[in-house]
Amino acid sequence: AYPRLHALGRAVRDGLADLVRASGLPAQVIGETTVFDIVFTDQPITDYRSMLTADGALMKAFNAECLRRGVVKGTQKLYVSLAHTDEDVVRALEVFEAALRSLPRNVEGRRRETPPRATSTP
């Protein structure tokens, strides 16, 4: 069961990552084969602080476009299960591609900057 689960997840995760790269949007796919997400930022995601650079409005728009097209994507993360079929993978990737195409391309300057590090005072 686990090899099949990871194969399905890898197909969706890696397929989404390919679509993101082709889209030209400031985004990346992070996570493992069975639980992952798209993050709309051009900054490397390495920790919680770097997650704060993500464009929440773009994520919300992507999620809404997926739902409008029949794919339910939670507000955080995509989960793959053994209930998913190869056809589900193909359909999800089609929807992700259409959702990415529908997003505005003029997102330059919308990315939130990483908040300044807190400093302690004596």
N, C-alpha and C positions, 0 to 999 in steps of 0.2 A: 504494500500500500504506500509506503513512504517514497519509494522511487517514483511512482506515478504522481504523487502529490507534488514532489519537488520538480518533476518534469513539467507539469502544468504551470506551476508557479514561475519557473524559469522562463517558459514561453511567454507568459504575460508580462513579467517584469522586464525581460530583455527586449521584448517587442515594443513595450511602452518606451523604454530608454532609447531605442532606435528612432521611434516616432518623435520623441522630444528633440533629439539631436537634429533630425531633419527639419523640424519646425522653425528652428532659429530663435525660439523663445529662450529667455534666461531661466532655464529650469534643468532639473536633474531628477533621476530616480534613485532612491536610496532604500536599503533594507535587504532582507533575506528573500529566499525564493517563495515562501508562503505568506509573508507579511511585508509589505513595502509601500512606498508612496511616492508621488511626484511632489517636488518642492520647487516653487517658482522663485528662484534666486540665482544669481550668477556667482555667488560666493560658495566656496567649498563647505559642505556640511560636515562638521567634525564633532559638534557638541550642541548642547541646548542653546548657548549664546548664538551660535551660527544659525540655528533654526529661526532666530528672531529676525533675520534678514529676509525671510520669505515674504512674498507678496500675497497676503491673505485674500485680497479682493480677486486676484487672478485665480487663486485656488477655488474660491467660492464660485466663480464663473465657470471654471472647468467642471466642477462637480455638478453644477446646475445643467450644463450642456450634456453631460453624460446621462443624467437622470431624464432629461427631455428626450433623449434618444433611446431610453429603455435600459440603461445600465445603472444600477444603484451602486454608488461609490460613497462610502462613509466620509464624514468630514476629515477624518484622519485615517490613513492607511487603507490598503487594499488587502483583502484576505482571500486566499485561494483554498478550495477544499476539494475532496474527492467527488463531491456532487457535480463539480464542473466537468464539462465534456470538452473535447477538442473543438467542437463547433462553438461552444461558449467562448473559448479563447479567441477564435477567429472573429466572432461577433464583438467581443469586448475591444479588441484591437481596432476594428473598424470604427467603433464608437469613439474610442480615444483619439483616433486620427481626425475624425470629423470635429470633435470637441476642441482639439488643439487648433485646427484651422479656423474655428469660429472666434478664437480669442484675439483681442486687439494686439497689434504688433508694436504700437507706440507706447511700450511700457517703460522705456528709458526714463530714469529719474523717479519712477514710482516705488522702487525698492526701498524698503526701510533700511536705514543704516544700523549697524550693530550699536547697541547702547554703550555709552562709555562705561568703563569698568568702575565699580564702586571702590572708593578709597576710604580707608579708616583714618580718623583723626585722633590725635592723642588726647 
